[in-house]
Amino acid sequence: MQPKMIAKICVDTAMTVMLLFLMAYEMIGQTAHEWLGISIFVLFVIHHVLNRKWCSSLLKGRYTLFRIWQTALILGVFLTMLGSMISGIIISRSVLSFLPISGGQSFGRNLHMISAYWGFALMSLHLGLHWNMMMGMAKKTVKKPIPMSTWLLRGIGFLIAAYGAYAFLKRDIGIYMLMQSHFVFFDYKEPLIFFLADYIAVMGLFVLIATVVSFSSGSRFGE
């Protein structure tokens, strides 16, 4: 595997893990949340530097249905990341509290909330675009695949996605995405691992949705 591909995988994996912990911001603490937010933004920039060839070809070539879907998702991720960073600077109470910013706290909280939850959904969908490609790479590393392993993994994936649909409702994620509530409820007695497990399942749901849409739009590998 080429060094650049290894770097891409490491960056994307780190961003995925950070994203999950960012969603648990009240459970990990304000300071940790802010440092994670800054870190994921830095990785976001590195991700685009590593994929600059794709960015430079935006105005070139024919736009297929899949390419439109892919580009719209990436634009959405960019806007939510931008919204998260701008609002994060406004409402920072720890890492960036030294900045001479006053006022706009209500606007900042609302923008941060909607950017965070839509960002989580869109990043998970974006991950799903490349899922088939990652599974293809994984198969190449396994010399002797277990019989029926493909169907077994698919079954597990569908079970995770099914629970993800339940967790989506249980965690009121749709309500937060639509700003029907301006406050996020956290059960501080709940173990962090349970919270992360639910969000991993929700991420699995979005990955499945993106994989199905990508297949329907004519992409075999989600490239």
C-alpha positions in Angstrom: 0.0 0.0 0.0 1.3 3.4 -0.9 2.4 5.9 1.8 -0.1 8.4 0.7 -3.0 5.9 0.9 -1.8 4.9 4.4 -1.8 8.6 5.4 -5.3 9.0 4.1 -6.6 6.0 6.0 -4.9 7.2 9.2 -6.3 10.7 8.9 -9.8 9.5 8.1 -9.8 7.0 10.9 -8.7 9.6 13.4 -11.4 12.0 12.2 -14.0 9.3 12.6 -13.0 8.5 16.2 -12.8 12.2 17.1 -16.2 12.8 15.6 -17.8 10.2 17.9 -16.2 11.7 21.0 -17.1 15.2 19.9 -20.8 14.2 19.9 -20.4 13.3 23.6 -19.1 16.8 24.5 -20.9 17.2 27.8 -19.6 13.8 28.9 -15.9 14.4 28.1 -15.7 17.9 29.3 -15.6 21.4 27.7 -11.8 21.6 27.4 -11.4 18.2 25.9 -14.2 18.9 23.5 -12.6 22.2 22.3 -9.2 20.6 21.8 -10.8 17.7 19.8 -12.7 20.3 17.7 -9.5 22.1 16.8 -7.8 18.8 16.1 -10.5 17.5 13.8 -10.4 20.8 11.9 -6.6 20.4 11.4 -7.2 16.9 10.2 -10.0 18.1 7.9 -7.5 20.5 6.3 -4.9 17.7 5.9 -7.6 15.5 4.4 -8.2 18.0 1.7 -4.5 18.5 1.0 -4.1 14.8 0.6 -7.2 14.8 -1.8 -6.2 18.0 -3.6 -6.3 16.2 -6.9 -10.0 15.6 -6.5 -10.6 19.2 -5.5 -8.7 20.5 -8.5 -10.9 18.5 -10.9 -14.2 19.9 -9.6 -14.8 22.0 -12.7 -13.6 19.3 -15.1 -15.4 16.4 -16.7 -19.0 15.2 -16.8 -21.2 15.2 -13.7 -22.8 11.8 -13.3 -25.6 11.2 -10.8 -23.1 9.7 -8.4 -20.6 12.7 -8.8 -23.4 15.2 -8.1 -24.3 13.2 -4.9 -20.7 13.0 -3.9 -20.0 16.7 -4.5 -23.2 17.8 -2.7 -22.2 15.7 0.3 -18.6 17.1 0.4 -20.0 20.7 0.1 -22.4 20.0 3.0 -19.5 18.6 5.1 -17.4 21.7 4.4 -20.2 24.0 5.4 -21.0 22.2 8.6 -17.3 22.1 9.5 -17.0 25.8 8.8 -20.1 26.5 10.9 -18.8 24.3 13.8 -15.5 26.2 13.8 -17.0 29.7 13.6 -19.6 29.0 16.3 -17.0 27.1 18.4 -14.8 30.2 18.4 -17.8 32.4 19.5 -18.9 30.1 22.4 -15.4 28.9 23.5 -15.1 29.0 27.3 -11.7 27.4 27.6 -9.1 27.0 24.8 -10.0 30.1 22.8 -11.5 32.2 25.6 -8.6 34.7 25.3 -10.0 36.0 22.0 -11.7 39.4 22.3 -15.2 38.2 21.3 -18.3 39.4 23.1 -21.9 38.7 22.4 -23.5 36.3 20.0 -23.6 33.4 22.4 -27.2 32.4 21.6 -26.5 32.5 17.8 -23.2 30.6 18.4 -24.9 27.8 20.4 -27.6 27.4 17.8 -25.2 27.4 14.9 -22.9 25.0 16.7 -25.7 22.6 17.5 -27.1 22.4 14.0 -23.6 22.2 12.4 -22.6 19.4 14.8 -25.6 17.2 14.2 -25.8 17.8 10.4 -22.0 17.4 10.2 -22.2 14.0 12.0 -24.9 12.8 9.5 -23.1 14.1 6.4 -19.7 12.8 7.4 -21.2 9.4 8.1 -22.8 9.5 4.7 -19.5 10.5 3.2 -17.8 7.6 4.9 -20.4 5.3 3.3 -19.4 6.5 -0.2 -16.1 4.8 0.2 -17.3 1.8 2.2 -17.3 -0.7 -0.8 -13.8 0.5 -1.7 -12.5 -0.1 1.9 -14.1 -3.5 2.0 -12.4 -4.3 -1.3 -9.1 -3.3 0.1 -9.7 -5.4 3.2 -10.5 -8.5 1.1 -7.2 -8.2 -0.7 -5.4 -8.4 2.6 -7.1 -11.6 3.6 -5.5 -14.5 1.8 -8.1 -17.1 2.8 -11.5 -15.6 3.3 -13.9 -17.5 5.5 -16.7 -19.1 3.5 -19.9 -17.1 3.5 -18.0 -14.2 5.2 -19.4 -11.6 2.8 -23.0 -12.5 3.7 -22.1 -12.7 7.4 -20.6 -9.2 7.3 -23.6 -7.9 5.4 -26.0 -9.4 8.0 -24.0 -7.8 10.8 -24.1 -4.5 9.0 -27.8 -4.6 8.5 -28.3 -5.5 12.2 -26.1 -2.5 13.2 -28.0 -0.2 10.9 -31.4 -1.5 12.2 -30.3 -0.7 15.8 -28.9 2.6 14.5 -32.4 3.6 13.4 -33.6 2.9 16.9 -30.7 4.8 18.4 -31.4 7.7 16.1 -34.9 8.0 17.6 -33.8 7.2 21.1 -31.1 9.9 21.1 -33.5 12.5 19.5 -30.9 13.2 16.8 -33.5 14.2 14.3 -35.0 16.7 16.7 -31.6 18.3 17.2 -31.0 18.4 13.4 -34.3 20.2 12.9 -33.6 22.5 15.8 -36.9 21.5 17.5 -34.9 21.6 20.7 -32.2 24.1 21.6 -30.8 22.0 24.3 -29.2 18.5 24.1 -30.0 16.1 26.9 -27.2 14.0 28.4 -27.6 11.3 31.0 -24.4 11.9 33.1 -24.9 8.6 34.9 -24.7 6.7 31.6 -21.4 5.0 30.8 -19.6 6.8 27.9 -19.2 3.5 26.1 -23.0 3.1 25.8 -23.4 6.5 24.3 -20.6 5.9 21.8 -22.0 2.5 20.9 -25.4 4.1 20.0 -23.7 6.8 17.9 -21.5 4.1 16.1 -24.8 2.3 15.3 -26.3 5.6 13.9 -23.1 6.1 11.9 -23.6 2.6 10.6 -27.1 3.5 9.5 -25.9 6.4 7.5 -23.1 4.4 6.0 -25.6 1.8 4.8 -27.8 4.5 3.3 -24.9 6.1 1.5 -23.8 2.7 0.2 -27.2 1.9 -1.2 -27.6 5.3 -2.8 -24.1 5.0 -4.3 -24.9 1.6 -5.7 -28.2 2.9 -7.1 -26.4 5.9 -8.7 -24.1 3.6 -10.6 -20.9 3.7 -8.5 -19.3 0.3 -7.9 -16.6 1.4 -5.5 -17.8 4.8 -4.2 -14.8 6.6 -5.6 
